[in-house]
Amino acid sequence: MKKTPLPLLVERMGQIAVAKALGVSSPAISKALKAERDIKVTEHADGTFTAEEIRPFPSQNTAA
């Protein structure tokens, strides 16, 4: 199983196909790309796809 950055997968498959494979809307993919979110997509042996996002923790500065 190889993890592919979301922008490369969209370039290879197209935004609509990636959205369908992940079970999200095409605008959700567009928003993630514009925000430059660090999302890696895994294609499994059975042909399904999963995605995970790497984010700093904590994700926001919070007031104490």
TORTOR-285255 format. One record per residue: residue number from 1; residue in three letters; x, y, z of N, C-alpha, C, O in turn. Coordinates in nm, 2 decimals, padded with zeros to 4 digits. Example, Ala and Ser with C-alpha at 12.3 -4.5 7.8 and 13.67 -1.06 7.14 Angstrom:
BEGIN
+-----+------+--------+--------+--------+--------+--------+--------+--------+--------+--------+--------+--------+--------+
| pos | code |    nc1 |    nc2 |    nc3 |   cac1 |   cac2 |   cac3 |    cc1 |    cc2 |    cc3 |    oc1 |    oc2 |    oc3 |
+-----+------+--------+--------+--------+--------+--------+--------+--------+--------+--------+--------+--------+--------+
|   1 |  ALA |  01.32 | -00.57 |  00.78 |  01.23 | -00.45 |  00.78 |  01.32 | -00.33 |  00.78 |  01.42 | -00.33 |  00.85 |
|   2 |  SER |  01.28 | -00.22 |  00.71 |  01.37 | -00.11 |  00.71 |  01.29 |  00.00 |  00.79 |  01.34 |  00.11 |  00.80 |
+-----+------+--------+--------+--------+--------+--------+--------+--------+--------+--------+--------+--------+--------+
END
This chain:
BEGIN
+-----+------+--------+--------+--------+--------+--------+--------+--------+--------+--------+--------+--------+--------+
| pos | code |    nc1 |    nc2 |    nc3 |   cac1 |   cac2 |   cac3 |    cc1 |    cc2 |    cc3 |    oc1 |    oc2 |    oc3 |
+-----+------+--------+--------+--------+--------+--------+--------+--------+--------+--------+--------+--------+--------+
|   1 |  MET |  00.08 | -00.12 |  00.00 |  00.00 |  00.00 |  00.00 |  00.09 |  00.12 |  00.00 |  00.17 |  00.14 |  00.09 |
|   2 |  LYS |  00.07 |  00.21 | -00.10 |  00.15 |  00.33 | -00.11 |  00.06 |  00.45 | -00.08 | -00.05 |  00.46 | -00.13 |
|   3 |  LYS |  00.12 |  00.54 |  00.00 |  00.04 |  00.66 |  00.03 |  00.08 |  00.77 | -00.08 |  00.20 |  00.80 | -00.10 |
|   4 |  THR | -00.02 |  00.83 | -00.14 |  00.00 |  00.93 | -00.24 | -00.05 |  01.06 | -00.20 | -00.17 |  01.07 | -00.15 |
|   5 |  PRO |  00.02 |  01.17 | -00.21 | -00.03 |  01.30 | -00.17 | -00.16 |  01.33 | -00.25 | -00.16 |  01.30 | -00.37 |
|   6 |  LEU | -00.26 |  01.39 | -00.19 | -00.38 |  01.42 | -00.26 | -00.36 |  01.50 | -00.39 | -00.43 |  01.46 | -00.49 |
|   7 |  PRO | -00.28 |  01.60 | -00.40 | -00.27 |  01.67 | -00.53 | -00.22 |  01.58 | -00.64 | -00.27 |  01.60 | -00.75 |
|   8 |  LEU | -00.13 |  01.49 | -00.61 | -00.08 |  01.40 | -00.72 | -00.19 |  01.30 | -00.76 | -00.20 |  01.27 | -00.88 |
|   9 |  LEU | -00.27 |  01.26 | -00.67 | -00.38 |  01.16 | -00.70 | -00.48 |  01.23 | -00.79 | -00.53 |  01.18 | -00.88 |
|  10 |  VAL | -00.51 |  01.36 | -00.75 | -00.61 |  01.44 | -00.83 | -00.56 |  01.46 | -00.97 | -00.63 |  01.45 | -01.07 |
|  11 |  GLU | -00.43 |  01.49 | -00.98 | -00.37 |  01.51 | -01.11 | -00.38 |  01.38 | -01.20 | -00.40 |  01.39 | -01.32 |
|  12 |  ARG | -00.36 |  01.27 | -01.13 | -00.36 |  01.14 | -01.20 | -00.50 |  01.09 | -01.24 | -00.53 |  01.04 | -01.35 |
|  13 |  MET | -00.60 |  01.10 | -01.14 | -00.73 |  01.04 | -01.16 | -00.84 |  01.15 | -01.19 | -00.94 |  01.11 | -01.25 |
|  14 |  GLY | -00.82 |  01.27 | -01.15 | -00.92 |  01.37 | -01.17 | -00.99 |  01.40 | -01.04 | -01.01 |  01.30 | -00.96 |
|  15 |  GLN | -01.04 |  01.52 | -01.01 | -01.10 |  01.56 | -00.89 | -01.23 |  01.48 | -00.86 | -01.25 |  01.44 | -00.75 |
|  16 |  ILE | -01.31 |  01.47 | -00.96 | -01.44 |  01.40 | -00.94 | -01.42 |  01.25 | -00.90 | -01.49 |  01.20 | -00.81 |
|  17 |  ALA | -01.33 |  01.19 | -00.97 | -01.30 |  01.04 | -00.94 | -01.24 |  01.03 | -00.80 | -01.28 |  00.93 | -00.73 |
|  18 |  VAL | -01.16 |  01.11 | -00.76 | -01.10 |  01.11 | -00.62 | -01.21 |  01.13 | -00.52 | -01.21 |  01.06 | -00.42 |
|  19 |  ALA | -01.29 |  01.23 | -00.54 | -01.40 |  01.26 | -00.45 | -01.49 |  01.14 | -00.44 | -01.53 |  01.10 | -00.33 |
|  20 |  LYS | -01.53 |  01.08 | -00.55 | -01.61 |  00.96 | -00.55 | -01.55 |  00.84 | -00.47 | -01.61 |  00.77 | -00.39 |
|  21 |  ALA | -01.42 |  00.82 | -00.50 | -01.34 |  00.71 | -00.43 | -01.34 |  00.73 | -00.28 | -01.33 |  00.63 | -00.21 |
|  22 |  LEU | -01.33 |  00.85 | -00.24 | -01.32 |  00.88 | -00.09 | -01.45 |  00.90 | -00.03 | -01.46 |  00.91 |  00.10 |
|  23 |  GLY | -01.56 |  00.91 | -00.11 | -01.69 |  00.93 | -00.05 | -01.72 |  01.07 |  00.00 | -01.79 |  01.09 |  00.10 |
|  24 |  VAL | -01.66 |  01.17 | -00.07 | -01.68 |  01.31 | -00.03 | -01.72 |  01.38 | -00.16 | -01.72 |  01.33 | -00.27 |
|  25 |  SER | -01.75 |  01.51 | -00.14 | -01.79 |  01.59 | -00.26 | -01.67 |  01.64 | -00.33 | -01.56 |  01.66 | -00.27 |
|  26 |  SER | -01.69 |  01.68 | -00.46 | -01.58 |  01.74 | -00.53 | -01.54 |  01.87 | -00.47 | -01.42 |  01.91 | -00.47 |
|  27 |  PRO | -01.64 |  01.96 | -00.42 | -01.60 |  02.08 | -00.36 | -01.51 |  02.06 | -00.23 | -01.43 |  02.14 | -00.20 |
|  28 |  ALA | -01.53 |  01.95 | -00.16 | -01.45 |  01.92 | -00.05 | -01.30 |  01.89 | -00.09 | -01.21 |  01.93 | -00.02 |
|  29 |  ILE | -01.29 |  01.82 | -00.20 | -01.15 |  01.80 | -00.25 | -01.09 |  01.93 | -00.29 | -00.97 |  01.96 | -00.26 |
|  30 |  SER | -01.17 |  02.01 | -00.36 | -01.12 |  02.15 | -00.41 | -01.07 |  02.23 | -00.29 | -00.97 |  02.29 | -00.29 |
|  31 |  LYS | -01.15 |  02.23 | -00.18 | -01.12 |  02.31 | -00.06 | -00.99 |  02.26 |  00.00 | -00.91 |  02.34 |  00.04 |
|  32 |  ALA | -00.98 |  02.13 |  00.01 | -00.86 |  02.07 |  00.07 | -00.73 |  02.11 | -00.01 | -00.63 |  02.14 |  00.04 |
|  33 |  LEU | -00.75 |  02.11 | -00.14 | -00.63 |  02.14 | -00.23 | -00.60 |  02.29 | -00.21 | -00.48 |  02.32 | -00.20 |
|  34 |  LYS | -00.70 |  02.38 | -00.21 | -00.67 |  02.52 | -00.20 | -00.61 |  02.55 | -00.07 | -00.52 |  02.64 | -00.06 |
|  35 |  ALA | -00.65 |  02.48 |  00.04 | -00.59 |  02.50 |  00.17 | -00.46 |  02.44 |  00.19 | -00.39 |  02.45 |  00.30 |
|  36 |  GLU | -00.41 |  02.36 |  00.09 | -00.28 |  02.29 |  00.09 | -00.27 |  02.20 |  00.22 | -00.17 |  02.19 |  00.28 |
|  37 |  ARG | -00.38 |  02.13 |  00.24 | -00.38 |  02.04 |  00.36 | -00.29 |  01.92 |  00.32 | -00.29 |  01.87 |  00.21 |
|  38 |  ASP | -00.22 |  01.87 |  00.42 | -00.13 |  01.75 |  00.41 | -00.21 |  01.62 |  00.42 | -00.21 |  01.56 |  00.52 |
|  39 |  ILE | -00.27 |  01.58 |  00.31 | -00.36 |  01.46 |  00.30 | -00.29 |  01.36 |  00.21 | -00.25 |  01.39 |  00.10 |
|  40 |  LYS | -00.27 |  01.24 |  00.27 | -00.22 |  01.13 |  00.20 | -00.33 |  01.03 |  00.17 | -00.41 |  01.00 |  00.26 |
|  41 |  VAL | -00.34 |  00.97 |  00.05 | -00.44 |  00.88 |  00.01 | -00.37 |  00.74 | -00.01 | -00.27 |  00.73 | -00.08 |
|  42 |  THR | -00.44 |  00.64 |  00.05 | -00.39 |  00.50 |  00.03 | -00.48 |  00.42 | -00.06 | -00.60 |  00.42 | -00.03 |
|  43 |  GLU | -00.43 |  00.36 | -00.16 | -00.51 |  00.27 | -00.24 | -00.49 |  00.13 | -00.20 | -00.37 |  00.08 | -00.19 |
|  44 |  HIS | -00.59 |  00.06 | -00.15 | -00.58 | -00.07 | -00.10 | -00.59 | -00.18 | -00.21 | -00.63 | -00.15 | -00.32 |
|  45 |  ALA | -00.54 | -00.30 | -00.18 | -00.54 | -00.41 | -00.27 | -00.68 | -00.44 | -00.33 | -00.69 | -00.48 | -00.45 |
|  46 |  ASP | -00.78 | -00.41 | -00.26 | -00.92 | -00.44 | -00.30 | -00.98 | -00.33 | -00.39 | -01.09 | -00.33 | -00.43 |
|  47 |  GLY | -00.89 | -00.22 | -00.41 | -00.94 | -00.11 | -00.50 | -01.00 |  00.00 | -00.43 | -01.04 |  00.10 | -00.49 |
|  48 |  THR | -01.02 | -00.01 | -00.29 | -01.07 |  00.10 | -00.22 | -00.97 |  00.20 | -00.18 | -00.85 |  00.17 | -00.19 |
|  49 |  PHE | -01.01 |  00.32 | -00.14 | -00.92 |  00.43 | -00.10 | -00.95 |  00.48 |  00.04 | -01.07 |  00.48 |  00.07 |
|  50 |  THR | -00.85 |  00.51 |  00.11 | -00.87 |  00.58 |  00.24 | -00.77 |  00.70 |  00.24 | -00.67 |  00.70 |  00.17 |
|  51 |  ALA | -00.80 |  00.80 |  00.32 | -00.72 |  00.92 |  00.33 | -00.70 |  00.96 |  00.47 | -00.78 |  00.93 |  00.56 |
|  52 |  GLU | -00.58 |  01.01 |  00.50 | -00.55 |  01.06 |  00.63 | -00.48 |  01.20 |  00.62 | -00.40 |  01.22 |  00.53 |
|  53 |  GLU | -00.50 |  01.28 |  00.72 | -00.44 |  01.41 |  00.72 | -00.34 |  01.42 |  00.83 | -00.37 |  01.38 |  00.94 |
|  54 |  ILE | -00.23 |  01.48 |  00.81 | -00.12 |  01.50 |  00.91 | -00.13 |  01.65 |  00.95 | -00.12 |  01.74 |  00.86 |
|  55 |  ARG | -00.16 |  01.67 |  01.08 | -00.17 |  01.81 |  01.12 | -00.09 |  01.83 |  01.25 | -00.07 |  01.73 |  01.33 |
|  56 |  PRO | -00.04 |  01.95 |  01.28 |  00.02 |  01.97 |  01.41 | -00.07 |  01.96 |  01.52 | -00.19 |  01.97 |  01.51 |
|  57 |  PHE | -00.02 |  01.92 |  01.64 | -00.10 |  01.91 |  01.76 | -00.04 |  02.00 |  01.86 |  00.08 |  01.99 |  01.88 |
|  58 |  PRO | -00.12 |  02.09 |  01.92 | -00.26 |  02.11 |  01.89 | -00.27 |  02.19 |  01.76 | -00.18 |  02.25 |  01.72 |
|  59 |  SER | -00.39 |  02.17 |  01.70 | -00.40 |  02.23 |  01.56 | -00.42 |  02.38 |  01.57 | -00.40 |  02.44 |  01.46 |
|  60 |  GLN | -00.46 |  02.43 |  01.68 | -00.48 |  02.58 |  01.69 | -00.42 |  02.63 |  01.82 | -00.40 |  02.55 |  01.92 |
|  61 |  ASN | -00.38 |  02.75 |  01.82 | -00.34 |  02.81 |  01.95 | -00.47 |  02.84 |  02.03 | -00.56 |  02.90 |  01.98 |
|  62 |  THR | -00.47 |  02.79 |  02.15 | -00.58 |  02.81 |  02.24 | -00.54 |  02.90 |  02.36 | -00.43 |  02.89 |  02.41 |
|  63 |  ALA | -00.63 |  02.98 |  02.40 | -00.61 |  03.06 |  02.52 | -00.61 |  02.97 |  02.64 | -00.70 |  02.89 |  02.66 |
|  64 |  ALA | -00.52 |  03.00 |  02.74 | -00.52 |  02.91 |  02.86 | -00.63 |  02.96 |  02.96 | -00.64 |  02.90 |  03.07 |
+-----+------+--------+--------+--------+--------+--------+--------+--------+--------+--------+--------+--------+--------+
END
